[in-house]
């Protein structure tokens, strides 16, 4: 009886924590943020709000492929979701620009957080991500370092406030991530994020929200990269004003290719072990969601049915592991060969588990599927588009 009462109390605390963070973000969203992770995660807010001018093309068409998210089947939906969606208000919102800086320490810390040199401290294909090797002036940034940039628009829990969209933050799922790299990510820079709603789709019992963040170099104004985060809001659907499900998008429907795992043997297989402290290390790069660090929060995250036995690894951390596998297997450790990255999150990973990334080379595209070997379950699938075709097709390999 005592355990049941305690469990309900912890669930309430977790929900209040998430909602409180959304409230905090609503206030903070009116300022441009200058943030340097190297300064102990502190934030400095400027007093001058900067607005984004944009007029996205609206298309009201059904796009079944948008939001085909695979979440853990045991994640239960709240019986009484408190949610509402006003699409006109959401799409009319102009997000403030967000400015921040990062340096080599942040780049190296991220690389360690996604497993670089984790099994071999002097790995010749990865040492340049964390160390100035052989007279190297600057360490190199992994392309997935760019996946951290959208977090600067949020409240530290990965939640972005969008007027007109109200939801239970504890029922949010990060479904997929799409990244375009326009220039090689520098090891230090001052940049500016410009944000917009790129997609909004009514899926009946849920809403698919797509947030697009384009990052520019502050001095030159050149576009550096773009992230599109697809968020699954359970319990927030059913807002369509007609029988035709509401669907809005600013990008071509065929921009992201479908992921279909081939039946053939993979071109390469890369196996990597995560550390027991992997999530604790990765969170130092800016994602402080307690789901990845607090065992009590993790155990009550499932609400109706406890979902996790302990804190889980960040999905974007798993994406970093998979992209590293592609760079090592097909790019000889050169991160500048990567052009686009797509990942669909299928299942959680526990820190300490082993990730096996199977890869198939198809032209300039490497399609991949990452599995947890201990449970023999797929946790991530997607593709990495390369700027040039590898000189030779690698033999099938298993690298521990």
Phi, psi and omega in degrees: 000315179298319180297321180295317179296317180297318180298316179296322179296316181294323177297319179296318179298316181298316180295318179296323179298313180297315182293325178296321180293324177296319179297318178299317181295326180299322179286317185287339186293350182273001181237154174276131187257132175248113190228130175237110181303334183288347179261055174057028176075015181282153179238143176237124182259129176279161184269355183253106178291144179238126183264153176262132176258118181205148178226081184295148177285124181267133176226123179257083181225154179280128179232086183302332184287341180285127177080026174280078187261142178248105180257159177305131185297337183276354179287111187270146177272141179299141180292331183233070181293133177257094185212152175205150180227123173247097186299323181297317179294317182296316184283340179277347184292134175256111180287142175289148173290149181236121180255142177200167179232156174216165181222188185297328179298318179295320180295316180292320179298319177297315181302317177295325181294335178254020168094004180300133181059022182290327180255345178215106186294345180239030179303119185293340179268355183228347183300329181290352175278345185228355188211144176281096186263137174051050177077008179300124184289322182226146173289159181263146180262134172295143181299330180285356170303331178298336181292345177283336189300317179299335181295340179289344177272350188254194186257017183093348176252006180080018183252123179255132180279125177236112178305139181093350178239110181242130185206163174281109186299337180286349180257014180278137175234135174274110188275315182201164181223133177235130184230131171248129180255115181267327177222150177304134183293120179289160182281345172208144182189159167251126188227168179229131175264134171241128192239146174207161171279116182264345181197144176212121188223129177273116181250023178089274180270357182212165176240138173260121179245127179245118180253125182251126180240116175256129184252131182241147171292129188294320184287313185266339183080004180289141177289130182262313182195169176224134174245136170237112181261127179258120185247133181255113183257097182290140178081005184247012181271187178081026183262000182298139181275351180225180180290339177278120181303134181294134178209125182230137179207146179254000184232158182299143182297333183264011182296321178256120181286150175293148179258115178233114184290123180296155176276345182285164176295141181295153177292329179204151175230126179240124181250133184218139179263130172277156180269157177301331182262015187301314181293324179293325178287316182296324183298338179293348176274003170126355179256101187258022177304123183295347176302336184259004183218332185260114183298326180291319178296317181299320184289337181256003184297336181281350180061262185298324178230121178306131188258316186247142178275342179196172180305146184252165179280146176298138178300321179291337174291316177299321177298323177296319177299315183294318180293323174302319180299319179294316182296320179289322187278328187237345186242008180055033178082006183268109183289340182289349180283348185273133180250308180228150178225134175226136177218135175248123184276122186256322186201158182285159175237136174267133176306136183103345179281162182262131180254125176247115181258115177267135186229138178237124179272125179226096185066237178265005183252133174252112176270140185221160171218128180253129180240152169270117186292326182295329180250355182052047180235139175285132182244343184203142173217157180166206179207160174234123178267126181263154180285334179215156181282134177304147184297330179211147178286123182290150174289155178300130184220151174238118182244121180275000000 
